[in-house]
Protein backbone atom coordinates (compact mmCIF):
# COMPACT_ATOMS: atom_id res chain seq x y z
CA UNK A 1 0.00 0.00 0.00
CA UNK A 2 2.83 2.37 0.85
CA UNK A 3 4.39 1.73 -2.58
CA UNK A 4 1.12 2.63 -4.36
CA UNK A 5 0.84 5.93 -2.47
CA UNK A 6 4.46 6.70 -3.33
CA UNK A 7 3.80 6.19 -7.07
CA UNK A 8 0.58 8.20 -6.90
CA UNK A 9 2.51 11.12 -5.38
CA UNK A 10 5.05 10.97 -8.20
CA UNK A 11 2.31 10.86 -10.83
CA UNK A 12 0.66 13.90 -9.28
CA UNK A 13 3.92 15.85 -9.26
CA UNK A 14 4.63 14.95 -12.89
CA UNK A 15 1.07 15.89 -13.83
CA UNK A 16 1.41 19.30 -12.20
CA UNK A 17 4.74 19.89 -13.94
CA UNK A 18 3.32 18.91 -17.35
CA UNK A 19 0.22 21.04 -16.86
CA UNK A 20 2.32 24.03 -15.80
CA UNK A 21 4.65 23.67 -18.79
CA UNK A 22 1.76 23.24 -21.23
CA UNK A 23 -0.23 26.19 -19.92
CA UNK A 24 2.89 28.37 -19.81
CA UNK A 25 3.79 27.57 -23.42
CA UNK A 26 0.26 28.34 -24.61
CA UNK A 27 0.20 31.58 -22.61
CA UNK A 28 3.57 32.77 -23.95
CA UNK A 29 2.58 32.10 -27.57
CA UNK A 30 -0.76 33.84 -27.09
CA UNK A 31 0.92 36.87 -25.54
CA UNK A 32 3.46 37.07 -28.37
CA UNK A 33 0.64 36.96 -30.93
CA UNK A 34 -1.29 39.63 -29.05
CA UNK A 35 1.74 41.93 -28.83
CA UNK A 36 2.35 41.61 -32.60
CA UNK A 37 -1.07 43.00 -33.45
CA UNK A 38 -1.30 46.50 -34.85
CA UNK A 39 -4.06 49.04 -34.57
CA UNK A 40 -6.16 47.22 -37.19
CA UNK A 41 -5.88 43.92 -35.29
CA UNK A 42 -3.62 42.19 -37.81
CA UNK A 43 -0.29 40.61 -36.95
CA UNK A 44 2.69 42.54 -38.29
CA UNK A 45 5.92 40.90 -39.43
CA UNK A 46 9.17 42.21 -40.92
CA UNK A 47 8.90 40.02 -44.01
CA UNK A 48 6.95 37.15 -45.50
CA UNK A 49 9.78 34.72 -44.71
CA UNK A 50 9.81 35.84 -41.09
CA UNK A 51 6.02 35.41 -40.87
CA UNK A 52 6.23 31.86 -42.21
CA UNK A 53 9.00 30.87 -39.81
CA UNK A 54 7.38 32.43 -36.75
CA UNK A 55 3.93 30.99 -37.47
CA UNK A 56 5.37 27.51 -38.08
CA UNK A 57 7.45 27.52 -34.89
CA UNK A 58 4.58 28.91 -32.83
CA UNK A 59 2.23 26.26 -34.21
CA UNK A 60 4.68 23.51 -33.20
CA UNK A 61 5.07 24.97 -29.71
CA UNK A 62 1.29 25.24 -29.35
CA UNK A 63 0.93 21.57 -30.32
CA UNK A 64 3.65 20.66 -27.80
CA UNK A 65 1.84 22.68 -25.13
CA UNK A 66 -1.46 20.97 -25.91
CA UNK A 67 0.30 17.59 -25.68
CA UNK A 68 1.73 18.49 -22.27
CA UNK A 69 -1.72 19.54 -21.07
CA UNK A 70 -3.27 16.31 -22.35
CA UNK A 71 -0.53 14.16 -20.79
CA UNK A 72 -0.78 16.04 -17.49
CA UNK A 73 -4.55 15.61 -17.45
CA UNK A 74 -4.18 11.90 -18.17
CA UNK A 75 -1.70 11.52 -15.32
CA UNK A 76 -4.08 13.32 -12.97
CA UNK A 77 -6.85 10.88 -13.92
CA UNK A 78 -4.55 7.89 -13.54
CA UNK A 79 -3.38 9.08 -10.12
CA UNK A 80 -6.95 9.85 -9.02
CA UNK A 81 -8.43 6.52 -10.05
CA UNK A 82 -5.50 4.46 -8.81
Phi, psi and omega in degrees: 000319180297322180296321180294318178295321179299315179292324178295321178296319178295317179298320180295318179295315178297323179295316180296319179297313180297317178297319179295316178297313182298313180294323178296315179299315180295322179294315182297316180295317178298320179292320178298317179295320179296317182290340178278350184283139177269192183294332179275354178092006180261148177287141182244131180235161178290321182207170179295319179298316179297320179297316179297314181296312183296315180296321179294313181295318179295324178296317178297318180293323177296320177295318177299317178298317178296322177296319177296319179295317179296316180294319178297319178296319178296319179294324177298315180296318179297316180293324182289318183272000180277000000 
